[in-house]
Amino acid sequence: MVDLILYAIPFFVILLVVEMLLLRHVHHHPEDEDEALDLAMGVEGPIGYELRDTRTSLAMGLGNVIINSVWKLAQVAVLAAIYTYIAPFHFPADQPYTYLVLFLADDLAFYTYHRVHHEVRLFWAQHVVHHSSQHFNLSTALRQQWVLMTELPFWIPLALMGFSPAMIVGMHAVSLIYQYWIHTEAIDRLPRWYEFIFNTPSHHRVHHGSNPQYLDRNYGGILIIWDRMFGSFEPEGERVRYGLTKNIHTFNPFKVFAHEWIAIWRDVRAADNWHDRFGYAFRGPGWQPDSEQDKREVEREQPPGPRIAA
């Protein structure tokens, strides 16, 4: 089975070099990352590239390719078994309508997959890798997770619908290839009709923003219509601040990969009961037990100055 992603890698590299050359005169790269973050909010132009950040993104992408080359075999085996022995109907490979239905089904599957990976912390632990850069360029698209097991459940329904593993893997690759070019600040806005239907660099800049109004928005793969339908769409307005609400300040690929898993383990281990343990693992990122939230509210309401015990 041909992996289209591997064939696309040379084009990824060429486009990355072209974008880097286009942005070569951008110098928004202070050594201090907090200063870089503040500066990014004040500049009009793109943030550009930073060598250590780009190197980390490429390392994460290379790890993803190596791991995925093995994991994809297991995925295909599961999809093939479902398609062959369970699916009540098989879509014909020689009919145009098959690929139209497949395109819509795959894009909706990606929207669901993407949204769940933002709203459930255990899933977020792997997806946070992709959002960990404070830069936004084509190298950011290559900053991918090394834990891939959570992808399969979201594409199993396509096999049940009667799409062959080759169709599913091929269409998924087309979606990922499309999503590569939207990770850029070099393209501003596209025609309104295109912005209304398709995911674009403007829409995806919002998705990578840590501004409060941009959090958990614009999950679409190729189409943006799912976000418009399900209430998760947000247009680009104020300058986007890229990265996480609490940035990790590291260029070590292994720390980028593991930091949220470690944080989950610490929270679960420190929790007092199973309700809170479940919440730390399966509620949204940033979730806190009611007792912790109440405690924080009380602390915020305390007047400044020394506290005198009664």
C-alpha positions in Angstrom: 0.0 0.0 0.0 1.5 3.3 -1.1 2.0 5.9 1.6 1.4 9.3 0.0 2.9 11.1 2.9 6.3 9.7 2.2 6.1 10.8 -1.4 5.1 14.3 -0.2 8.1 14.8 2.1 10.4 16.3 -0.6 7.7 18.8 -1.4 7.3 19.6 2.3 11.0 20.3 2.5 11.0 22.5 -0.7 8.0 24.6 0.6 9.6 24.9 4.0 12.8 26.3 2.5 10.9 28.7 0.3 8.9 30.0 3.3 12.1 30.4 5.3 13.6 32.4 2.5 10.5 34.6 2.3 10.7 35.3 6.0 14.5 35.5 6.2 14.4 39.2 7.1 12.1 38.7 10.1 14.0 39.1 13.3 11.6 38.5 16.1 13.7 35.9 17.9 14.8 37.2 21.3 16.7 34.7 23.4 14.2 35.1 26.2 11.0 33.2 25.3 8.7 35.4 27.4 10.1 38.4 25.7 9.5 36.7 22.4 5.9 36.1 23.4 5.3 39.7 24.3 6.9 40.9 21.2 4.8 38.6 19.0 1.7 40.2 20.3 2.9 43.6 19.3 4.4 43.1 15.8 2.4 43.4 12.6 4.3 40.9 10.5 5.0 37.2 10.9 7.1 35.8 13.7 9.3 33.8 11.4 11.7 31.0 12.2 13.9 30.2 15.2 16.6 27.6 14.7 16.1 25.6 17.9 12.3 25.6 17.5 12.6 24.4 13.9 15.1 21.7 14.9 12.7 20.4 17.5 9.8 20.4 15.1 11.8 18.4 12.6 12.9 15.9 15.2 9.3 15.4 16.3 8.3 14.9 12.7 11.0 12.3 12.1 10.0 10.4 15.1 6.4 10.4 14.0 7.3 9.0 10.6 9.4 6.2 12.1 6.8 5.2 14.6 3.9 5.5 12.2 5.7 3.2 9.7 5.2 0.4 12.1 1.9 1.4 13.7 0.2 1.9 10.3 0.5 -1.9 9.6 -1.5 -2.6 12.7 -4.1 0.0 11.7 -4.5 -1.4 8.3 -4.9 -5.0 9.7 -7.7 -3.9 12.0 -9.4 -1.9 9.2 -9.1 -4.8 6.8 -10.7 -7.2 9.2 -13.6 -4.9 9.8 -14.0 -4.2 6.1 -13.8 -7.8 5.1 -15.8 -9.6 7.8 -18.2 -7.0 9.4 -19.0 -4.2 6.9 -22.4 -5.1 5.3 -21.7 -3.1 2.2 -18.6 -2.3 0.2 -18.3 1.0 -1.8 -17.2 0.4 -5.4 -13.7 1.7 -6.1 -14.6 2.7 -9.7 -17.5 5.1 -8.9 -16.9 8.9 -8.5 -19.6 9.2 -5.8 -17.5 6.8 -3.6 -14.8 9.3 -3.2 -17.1 12.2 -2.6 -18.7 10.3 0.3 -15.3 9.2 1.5 -14.0 12.7 1.4 -16.9 14.0 3.6 -16.7 11.0 5.9 -13.0 11.3 6.4 -13.1 15.0 7.0 -15.9 14.6 9.6 -13.9 11.8 11.3 -10.9 14.2 11.5 -13.0 17.0 13.0 -14.3 14.5 15.6 -10.8 13.1 16.3 -9.3 16.6 16.5 -12.0 18.0 18.8 -11.8 15.0 21.2 -8.0 15.5 21.4 -8.5 19.0 22.6 -11.3 18.2 25.1 -10.1 15.1 26.8 -6.8 15.4 28.7 -5.4 11.9 28.0 -5.9 12.6 24.3 -4.6 16.1 24.7 -1.4 14.7 26.2 -0.4 13.5 22.8 -1.8 16.3 20.7 -0.3 19.1 22.8 3.0 18.3 21.1 1.6 19.9 17.9 0.7 23.1 19.8 3.8 23.5 21.9 5.7 25.8 19.5 5.4 29.6 20.0 6.1 30.0 16.3 3.8 29.3 13.4 5.4 28.2 10.2 5.6 25.1 7.9 8.0 23.4 10.4 5.2 23.6 13.0 3.1 21.3 10.8 5.8 18.6 11.2 5.8 18.8 15.0 3.7 15.7 15.5 3.0 13.2 18.4 4.8 9.9 19.0 1.7 8.2 20.5 -0.6 7.2 17.6 -2.9 4.6 19.1 -5.8 7.0 19.6 -6.3 7.6 15.9 -7.7 4.2 15.0 -11.1 4.4 16.7 -12.1 7.5 14.8 -11.5 5.8 11.4 -13.1 2.5 12.2 -16.6 3.8 11.3 -15.3 4.4 7.7 -14.4 0.7 7.5 -17.8 -0.2 8.9 -19.4 2.0 6.2 -17.7 -0.1 3.5 -14.6 1.8 2.6 -11.5 -0.3 2.0 -8.3 0.2 4.0 -6.6 1.5 0.9 -9.3 4.2 0.4 -9.2 5.2 4.1 -5.4 5.5 4.4 -5.2 7.3 1.0 -7.9 9.9 1.9 -6.4 10.4 5.3 -3.0 11.1 3.7 -4.6 13.6 1.3 -6.1 15.4 4.3 -2.8 15.6 6.1 -1.0 16.8 3.0 -3.6 19.6 2.6 -3.1 20.6 6.2 0.6 21.1 5.8 0.4 24.3 3.8 -2.1 26.1 6.1 0.6 26.3 8.9 2.0 29.6 7.7 1.9 33.3 8.3 3.1 34.1 4.8 -0.5 33.9 3.4 -3.0 36.4 4.7 -6.6 35.8 3.6 -8.0 33.9 0.6 -11.2 34.8 -1.3 -14.3 34.9 0.9 -15.9 31.9 -0.8 -12.8 29.8 -0.1 -12.5 31.0 3.5 -16.2 30.1 4.1 -15.9 26.5 2.9 -12.3 25.4 3.4 -9.7 25.5 6.2 -7.1 28.2 5.5 -4.0 29.6 7.1 -6.1 32.3 8.7 -8.5 29.8 10.2 -5.6 27.6 11.4 -3.7 30.5 12.9 -6.7 30.9 15.2 -6.6 27.2 16.0 -2.9 27.5 17.2 -3.7 30.6 19.2 -3.5 30.8 23.0 -5.6 34.0 23.2 -8.7 33.2 25.3 -11.1 33.7 22.4 -9.1 31.4 20.1 -8.8 28.4 22.5 -10.4 25.2 21.2 -11.6 26.6 17.9 -11.4 25.7 14.2 -10.8 21.9 14.4 -11.4 21.3 10.7 -9.1 19.3 8.4 -9.8 20.3 4.8 -13.3 21.8 5.4 -14.2 24.5 7.9 -17.9 23.9 7.5 -18.0 21.4 10.4 -16.8 24.2 12.8 -19.5 26.5 11.4 -22.1 23.7 11.9 -21.1 22.6 15.4 -20.3 26.0 16.9 -16.5 25.8 17.1 -15.7 28.4 14.5 -13.8 31.6 15.3 -12.5 34.1 12.7 -9.1 35.6 12.9 -9.3 39.0 14.6 -6.6 40.3 17.0 -3.0 39.2 16.7 -2.6 35.5 17.4 -0.3 34.5 20.3 1.0 31.0 19.5 1.8 28.2 21.9 0.1 27.0 25.1 -1.6 28.9 27.9 1.4 27.7 30.0 4.3 27.3 27.7 6.9 24.6 28.5 10.0 26.6 27.6 12.1 23.6 26.2 13.5 22.6 22.9 14.2 19.0 24.0 12.0 16.7 21.9 11.7 14.1 24.6 10.5 16.7 27.1 8.1 18.1 24.5 6.7 14.6 24.0 6.5 13.6 27.7 5.7 16.8 29.6 1.9 16.4 29.7 2.0 12.7 30.4 4.2 13.4 33.4 1.8 16.2 34.5 -1.2 13.9 34.3 0.6 11.2 36.3 1.5 13.7 39.1 -2.1 15.0 39.3 -3.6 11.5 39.3 -1.1 10.3 42.0 -1.8 13.3 44.2 -5.6 13.2 43.9 -7.5 12.1 47.1 -10.2 10.1 45.4 -11.1 8.2 42.2 -13.5 10.9 41.1 -10.7 13.4 41.0 -8.3 10.9 39.4 -10.8 10.3 36.7 -11.3 14.0 36.2 -7.6 14.7 35.8 -7.3 12.0 33.1 -10.6 12.3 31.2 -11.9 15.8 31.7 -10.6 18.8 29.7 -7.0 20.1 30.0 -6.8 22.5 33.0 -9.7 20.8 34.8 -9.5 21.0 38.6 -11.7 19.4 41.4 -14.3 21.7 42.8 -12.4 22.0 46.1 -9.3 23.3 44.2 -11.4 25.7 42.2 -13.1 27.0 45.4 -9.7 27.4 47.0 -8.4 29.4 44.1 -11.5 31.6 44.1 -11.1 32.3 47.9 -7.4 33.2 47.4 -8.3 35.6 44.6 -10.9 37.3 46.8 -8.5 37.7 49.7 -7.5 41.4 50.2 -3.8 42.2 49.8 -1.6 42.5 52.8 -0.6 40.2 55.7 -3.1 37.7 57.1 -3.5 37.8 60.9 -4.6 34.6 62.5 -7.6 35.0 64.8 
